[in-house]
Amino acid sequence: MLKFLLVVVIIALAVYGCVMLVDRQLNGIKRPSRPRRPQPRRPIGPDDDPEFLRQLNRRKPPKRDDP
């Protein structure tokens, strides 16, 4: 008797799941999804930063032409 009840419960759950799946598809209801997190800004490397490159030229001491 217990096995029969267990089989009936499993079949009922399977039928319920199928009916709910079809109902969601027909009504267009989607499961709630997680909100997307904004992507963190990547740091700019010094060789990609135009301001850094400008400062390199400013900091450079003038060349001396000593023989």
Residue frames as a rotation matrix with the C-alpha (Angstrom) as fourth column:
MET 1
0.563 0.827 0.000 0.00
0.827 -0.563 0.000 0.00
0.000 0.000 -1.000 0.00
LEU 2
0.436 -0.479 -0.762 2.85
0.180 -0.783 0.595 2.39
-0.882 -0.397 -0.255 0.81
LYS 3
-0.651 -0.694 0.307 4.54
0.406 0.024 0.914 1.78
-0.641 0.720 0.266 -2.55
PHE 4
-0.125 0.708 0.695 1.27
0.977 -0.033 0.209 2.49
0.171 0.705 -0.688 -4.36
LEU 5
0.785 0.419 -0.455 0.86
0.536 -0.828 0.163 5.81
-0.309 -0.372 -0.875 -2.48
LEU 6
-0.006 -0.885 -0.465 4.47
0.124 -0.462 0.878 6.78
-0.992 -0.053 0.112 -3.24
VAL 7
-0.681 -0.199 0.705 3.98
0.682 0.178 0.709 6.06
-0.267 0.964 0.015 -6.97
VAL 8
0.332 0.881 0.336 0.75
0.927 -0.370 0.057 8.11
0.175 0.293 -0.940 -7.02
VAL 9
0.675 -0.135 -0.725 2.50
0.281 -0.862 0.422 11.08
-0.682 -0.489 -0.544 -5.32
ILE 10
-0.422 -0.905 -0.054 5.43
0.227 -0.163 0.960 10.96
-0.878 0.393 0.274 -7.76
ILE 11
-0.492 0.317 0.811 3.11
0.868 0.112 0.483 10.82
0.062 0.942 -0.331 -10.78
ALA 12
0.626 0.765 -0.153 1.01
0.778 -0.626 0.055 13.68
-0.053 -0.154 -0.987 -9.35
LEU 13
0.333 -0.588 -0.737 4.12
0.137 -0.743 0.655 15.84
-0.933 -0.319 -0.166 -8.87
ALA 14
-0.695 -0.601 0.395 5.30
0.440 0.078 0.895 15.10
-0.568 0.796 0.210 -12.42
VAL 15
-0.095 0.754 0.650 1.89
0.964 -0.093 0.249 15.99
0.248 0.651 -0.718 -13.88
TYR 16
0.736 0.345 -0.582 1.72
0.549 -0.808 0.215 19.17
-0.396 -0.478 -0.784 -11.76
GLY 17
-0.128 -0.881 -0.455 5.20
0.173 -0.471 0.865 20.21
-0.977 0.032 0.212 -12.95
CYS 18
-0.713 -0.107 0.693 4.29
0.680 0.137 0.721 19.66
-0.172 0.985 -0.025 -16.60
VAL 19
0.316 0.913 0.258 1.03
0.928 -0.354 0.116 21.61
0.197 0.203 -0.959 -16.25
MET 20
0.626 -0.128 -0.769 2.80
0.337 -0.845 0.415 24.53
-0.703 -0.520 -0.486 -14.57
LEU 21
-0.496 -0.868 0.002 5.49
0.309 -0.174 0.935 24.56
-0.812 0.465 0.354 -17.23
VAL 22
-0.485 0.407 0.774 2.92
0.854 0.032 0.519 24.68
0.186 0.913 -0.364 -20.04
ASP 23
0.597 0.763 -0.249 0.94
0.801 -0.582 0.138 27.35
-0.040 -0.282 -0.959 -18.19
ARG 24
0.231 -0.596 -0.769 4.00
0.227 -0.736 0.638 29.58
-0.946 -0.322 -0.034 -17.83
GLN 25
-0.748 -0.542 0.383 4.86
0.461 -0.008 0.887 29.17
-0.478 0.840 0.256 -21.49
LEU 26
-0.174 0.777 0.605 1.34
0.933 -0.067 0.354 30.08
0.316 0.626 -0.713 -22.62
ASN 27
0.788 0.527 -0.319 1.03
0.612 -0.726 0.313 33.08
-0.067 -0.442 -0.895 -20.32
GLY 28
0.412 -0.705 0.578 4.55
0.268 -0.512 -0.816 34.36
0.871 0.491 -0.022 -20.97
ILE 29
0.899 -0.125 0.419 5.46
-0.434 -0.384 0.815 34.40
0.059 -0.915 -0.399 -17.29
LYS 30
0.256 -0.894 -0.367 9.16
-0.028 0.373 -0.927 34.02
0.966 0.248 0.070 -16.75
ARG 31
0.519 -0.196 -0.832 10.96
0.838 0.311 0.449 33.05
0.171 -0.930 0.326 -13.63
PRO 32
0.976 -0.219 -0.021 12.49
-0.207 -0.948 0.240 36.04
-0.072 -0.229 -0.971 -11.88
SER 33
0.487 -0.873 -0.019 16.10
0.635 0.369 -0.678 36.36
0.599 0.319 0.735 -12.85
ARG 34
0.201 -0.517 -0.832 18.89
0.847 -0.335 0.413 37.88
-0.492 -0.788 0.370 -10.85
PRO 35
0.980 0.064 -0.187 19.58
-0.021 -0.906 -0.422 41.53
-0.197 0.417 -0.887 -11.57
ARG 36
0.489 -0.847 0.207 22.83
0.728 0.266 -0.632 42.02
0.481 0.460 0.747 -13.39
ARG 37
0.491 -0.445 -0.749 25.60
0.514 -0.547 0.661 43.78
-0.703 -0.710 -0.040 -11.57
PRO 38
0.950 -0.229 -0.212 27.30
-0.311 -0.656 -0.687 46.61
0.018 0.719 -0.695 -13.41
GLN 39
0.608 -0.791 -0.077 30.72
0.690 0.573 -0.442 45.63
0.394 0.215 0.894 -14.65
PRO 40
0.584 -0.465 -0.666 33.53
0.368 -0.579 0.727 47.26
-0.724 -0.670 -0.167 -12.66
ARG 41
0.930 -0.301 -0.212 35.63
-0.355 -0.578 -0.735 49.70
0.098 0.759 -0.644 -14.62
ARG 42
0.650 -0.758 -0.046 38.96
0.755 0.652 -0.073 48.30
0.085 0.013 0.996 -15.55
PRO 43
0.461 -0.561 -0.688 42.03
0.109 -0.733 0.671 50.31
-0.881 -0.384 -0.277 -14.59
ILE 44
0.980 -0.195 -0.047 43.78
-0.095 -0.243 -0.965 51.98
0.177 0.950 -0.256 -17.48
GLY 45
0.457 -0.887 -0.069 47.37
0.865 0.425 0.268 50.95
-0.208 -0.183 0.961 -17.91
PRO 46
0.215 -0.407 -0.888 49.92
0.152 -0.884 0.442 53.78
-0.965 -0.230 -0.128 -17.90
ASP 47
-0.810 -0.570 0.141 50.82
0.213 -0.062 0.975 53.15
-0.547 0.820 0.172 -21.53
ASP 48
-0.347 0.768 0.538 47.14
0.904 0.121 0.410 53.62
0.250 0.628 -0.737 -22.52
ASP 49
0.474 0.532 -0.702 46.66
0.754 -0.656 0.011 56.86
-0.455 -0.535 -0.712 -20.58
PRO 50
0.410 -0.322 0.853 47.33
0.675 -0.522 -0.522 59.90
0.614 0.789 0.003 -22.79
GLU 51
0.877 -0.072 0.474 47.88
-0.316 -0.831 0.458 62.17
0.361 -0.552 -0.752 -19.77
PHE 52
0.719 -0.650 0.247 50.58
0.102 0.450 0.887 59.85
-0.688 -0.613 0.390 -18.45
LEU 53
0.293 -0.616 0.731 52.34
0.949 0.281 -0.144 59.88
-0.117 0.736 0.667 -21.81
ARG 54
0.620 -0.033 0.784 52.23
0.250 -0.938 -0.238 63.69
0.743 0.344 -0.574 -21.91
GLN 55
0.921 -0.263 0.288 53.76
-0.375 -0.391 0.840 63.88
-0.108 -0.882 -0.459 -18.44
LEU 56
0.572 -0.756 0.318 56.63
0.633 0.653 0.415 61.63
-0.522 -0.036 0.852 -19.49
ASN 57
0.215 -0.480 0.851 57.68
0.825 -0.377 -0.421 64.15
0.523 0.792 0.314 -22.11
ARG 58
0.715 0.096 0.693 57.41
-0.162 -0.941 0.298 67.03
0.680 -0.325 -0.657 -19.61
ARG 59
0.916 -0.324 0.238 59.51
-0.199 0.147 0.969 65.30
-0.349 -0.934 0.070 -16.93
LYS 60
0.631 -0.700 0.335 62.27
0.776 0.566 -0.278 64.34
0.005 0.436 0.900 -19.30
PRO 61
0.356 -0.563 -0.745 65.37
0.111 -0.767 0.632 66.47
-0.928 -0.308 -0.211 -18.76
PRO 62
0.875 -0.068 -0.479 66.82
-0.473 -0.326 -0.819 68.05
-0.100 0.943 -0.317 -21.87
LYS 63
0.760 -0.629 0.164 69.68
0.646 0.759 -0.080 66.14
-0.074 0.166 0.983 -23.49
ARG 64
0.585 -0.672 -0.455 73.16
-0.401 -0.727 0.558 67.51
-0.705 -0.144 -0.694 -23.20
ASP 65
0.933 -0.359 0.037 75.57
0.188 0.399 -0.898 67.28
0.307 0.844 0.439 -26.05
ASP 66
0.615 -0.774 0.152 78.86
-0.606 -0.340 0.719 66.98
-0.505 -0.534 -0.678 -24.12
PRO 67
0.621 -0.438 -0.650 81.85
-0.499 0.418 -0.759 65.76
0.605 0.796 0.041 -26.13
